[in-house]
């Protein structure tokens, strides 16, 4: 492994900082202004302190305090607390010095893994993940298990193991497990691993006293001793551990070169220096374990308040029991074997669900919001983007806040998205009712006093580091489809079937009628506020353009339109009117607001809010009428958007595709209506939307099909295909003149979607963001186990 030429080349690399002490100081200047050790009002320990009498809340918070809540990483743990302890795994190949330039840490598509993801994860207590890093010829398995007990969310253990993917090829791998502290507290390195396990004692006010142990259980060798490094960082900087680690390696190389060492192997060149880089207690500790044969090591976190220590034996027994319980619960919940699915398809469904719940994260930090005044309606409406609609743009950092949320994609979208999350929680709620409600409530806690929820939650510097600058600012006139109500509606369905469910289980506690009433009473004012904000802010013009409709107020348009995009609608580049205008009306938005009103009416009825029930009912009937009056085109036999011509004449804009389906997708159109028949014809026509792989997003006959960015102009998206299948079964199979055709489409569409998504998973190792309408091949972001995971619900629904 000796390579003096490489050593000289590495030592001459430009350094980002003169010393690691300066690195810490530089980070302090960058992040010090945003550092905060204050208690987050929405954190679990806050609720526990403020609500000690609520046994269910306390139990839920304890069981959900710790987790793999850093979904942007291949493996990382943290509690649901701001400015606290975080840990994570990094690794790189040591075949040559380039390894330091290719440290694995955050999930990146460019890493080119054969596959990676959770095989089994229950969302609360355990997970098993497989990662196949082809370039480094290593297959890693990460296992995580929690051991309840004590007053601080219990303890946990992680087991990291590795073996060559290709046995005939060498595997020379360096793993680094780190422990970081992002706020007030202490870390004290008691044993570096020279004799016995690595031992780190620590303390924070929220977690109390705790101890970490790192122990090699297989593959340890005196030829590869554990190496370490420690550094003091300012709060909020642990997420930069990858660049800090690379800088430590470079500094170590420089020191080797300055001391004139020549007989140095690659392990020492790329190794941690076995030293601390400051005189103050470290807030980041790296532990490096190197291997050239199959290996395994454990990380054990023990809370001193818990009487149940984590040991190798408890990890073994805990994982065995958790895997067995997971398999039993999965079949009981989804009944896939009962529906006739093969073992490989059941395993695929387990992995898909596991990647969704294993992708739940805890996020904390400031967002960037521009609340500066906009021009009056009609001014600068044609210009690109929301900035152009502001005379004096003034984006500002908000106060730090937290969010507990699943993510669409660990590699590409590792943060919360409002319209994605409703789909996520529709499935998660089936699996773990109370976990889903925690997430839903966390989202509505992000709502402002006007009722606005940021459609994209980019909280803190770490989240912003993954988002292009032009997309970081959020605007308080921008909405998103209110899909969280789909998940809330699923909760109401489970309440009706709750008689046979054990509500003593922490996953189902809020299916108890009294607990459900309390939860809904707490959530309802926020839902109503959001509904009123949507109706007010998204209001469109009817009277001023001489439009004839039964209601003179129920017409809406998405704000944030540009010439080529309506990002706020969630359908990004789907074709709309050629020029953004205050005269537009959008049929999908009208349907969404009707959907909101119908669901809020159900909740109001449960809570006994009779005046609200009547109000929502009136709104909904008016919206159903206007969907037909304003948006139905008798010429096109389709639902269409509206705009105004250059002469201010009201005209329809018809681009057949997902937009045309919304009255059916959301159950607005009546099952007796001829219009439903035309929608079904549109869906089933291969020249329009039908393919052997699912419904394409835009008709193949449309002039814009497959053009430009081609994001929502043809490719198949699983979220709206799921809505189609679900609505057919729920609203249209058992009644009306179209039920036979609805049944045929339901069965064929469901089978097409399931078979293609599974086939592509088998072929590529991944679930994808979208699927090609011509080949069925997965494309764009992967793994995308956000709303594409709704395939599990499709499998659960069974044939008609």
C-alpha positions, 0 to 999 in steps of 0.5 A: 500500500506504500505510495510516496508519489501519491503521498506527496501529491496529497500533501500539496492539495490546497487546504480549506483551512490552515488548521482544524482549529481554524476550521472550527472557528470558521464554522462558528462564524458561519453558524453561530448566528443561527445556533440555539440551545433553547427548548423547541416547544414542539419537541417530545420532552416539552410535551411530556413536561407540559402534559405529564397526566397524558399517559398515552402522549408520554408513552408515544413520545418515549417510544418515538424519541430516538430513531434513524431520523436522519433519512438523508444519510445512509445511516444516522441516528438522533432524538426528536430534540433540537441541538442534541446528540447525533450519530452516523456512519461513513465509509470509503475505499482504501485501494488508493488515496482517492478514497478520501474524495469519495466518502460515503455519508449522505444518500447520493444517486451519483454513488451508483449503488447497486441497491440500498434501502430498508428491508424491514423497518417498523417505524418505532423500534427496529430496522434492517437495511442493505446497501450494495456499494458496487464501486467499493465492492462492499455489501453493508447491513445496518441493523437498529434496535431500541430497548425501552426503559428509563426516562429518556426514550430508552437505549438502542443498539446498532450493528454494522456488518460488511462483506465483499459483493464479489468474493473474487475481488478485494475489499479494502474498506474504512468505516468511520462511526461518529458521535456529535453534539450539536448543543449544550452538553458534554462528550468524554472519551473514556476508552479509545478502543486499545483495550476493550470497547470504545467508551464515550460518556456524555450528558445533555439536559434532555437526555441526562447521562448516557454512554456509548460503546463501540465494539468489534464483534467480527473481523477485528485484527491487531493489524487494523487497530481502531483509530480516532479523532476529536474536534470541538465544533460550534453548535449546528455544525455536526452535519458537515462531518464529511467535509470535516473528516476529509479535512482531518485526513488531509491535515494528517497527510500533511503532518506525515509529510512534514515529519519526513515519513516515507514508509507509510501504508495507505491505512495510516495515510488515510487514517484518523490521527489518534488525537484531539484537535483542541484543548476544549472538550470535543463535540465530534468524535470519529472512530475509524475501523478498517477491514479487508475481510468480512466484519461486524461491529456494534454501537451501543447507546445506554441511557443511564436512567434505564435499568435495561442495558443494551448488550450483544445478547439483547441486540440479538434477541431483540432483533430476532423478536422484532423481525418475527413481530414485523412479519406477523403484523405485516400480513395481519395488516395488509393480507398480501399472502391472502390476496395470492401474492408470491413471497418475492412480491411480499418481500418487495412490499415489506421493503417498500413500506419499510423504506417509507417509515425508515425515511421519517426524519426529524428536522429543525432549523430556520426557513426562508420566507418572503412576506413582502407585499406583492403587486396588485392582481394583474400587474407583472402576472406574466413575469417568471416567478414570485420574485417578479411579483414583488416590488421589493423582495425581502426574504428573511430567516424565520425563527427555528422550528421543528418538523417530524415527517417522511420524505419523498426520496432519501437521495433527492428530496430528503425533506418534507413536502406538503402534497407528498406527505398526505400520500405517505401518511395514508399508508403509514396510518394503515401500519401505525396509526399513532405514528402517522398522527404524530406526523400529521400534527407536526405538519399542522403545527407548522401552520401560521396564524393565517392558515398557511403551511409552507409547501416545502419544509427546508429547515436549517443549513443542512436542508438548504445545502441540498436545495438550489438557491432559487427554490429555497424561499417560501411565499405565503400566497403559495399553496399545495394540494391538501393531501393530508386530509386524505390521511386524516380521512383514513384515520376516520375510517379506522375509527369506524373499525376500531372495535376489534383493535387493541387501543392499549397498544401505543401504535393504536392508542388514539383509536380509543374514542375518547382519545380520538375526540381529543385529537380531532378537537385539537386538530380541527381549528387548524384544518378549518383555518387552512381551509379558509386560507385556501378559499380566500387566497386562491379565489378566482374571478367569475363575475368580472368575466361574465362566466355563467355558473350556479355559484358566483364565488366557487372558482379558484386559481393557483398562485405562483404560476409562471409561463411554463410551471405551476409548481404550487399545483404539484403538477409542475410543467403540466400545460395550462393557459399559455400566459399566466393571468388573473382570469384563470380558473383551475379545475384541479384546485376547485376539486381540492377545495371541494374535497377539503370541505367534504372531509371537514364536514365529516370531522365537524359532524363528529365534533358536534359543530353543527353550524360548520357542518351546514356551512361545509355542505353548502360550499360542497354543493356549490363546488360540485355545481361549478365543476360542471358549470365552469369546467366541463367542455361539451366539445372536448367531453372533458374537464378543462381549466379556464382563462381569458383571451386578449379580448377578455373573453372567457375561454377554456384551456383543454389539455386532456390528462390528469387535470381532466380526471380530478372530478373523478379522482376526488369523488366529485362527479356523480356516478350516474353522470354521463360525464363519468362515462367520458372520463372512463373512456379517456382513461381507457383509450391507449391514444389518450391515457391508457398504457400497460404500465399505468395512466400517463399524465398527459394525453398522447394526442396532446400537442405538448405530450413529451415536450420540454422538461417532460416531467408531468407531460406523459410519464406515469406517476403513482400518486395520481394512479393510486387516487384513480384506483382508490376512487374507482373502488370507493365511489364507482364500483357499486352503483350507476350505469358505468360500474361495469366499465369502472370495475374493468378499469379498476382491475386492469389498472391495479394489476398493471401498476403493481406488476410494472413497479415490481418488475422494475424493482426486480430489474433495477433494485429501486422504486422510482419517482415516475415510470416511462409510458412507452417502456414502463422503465423507472426514471428520474429520482431513486429510490423514491419510496415516497408516494410510489410506496402506495403500491402497497396499498394497491396490493392491499386493496385486492381485486374487485 
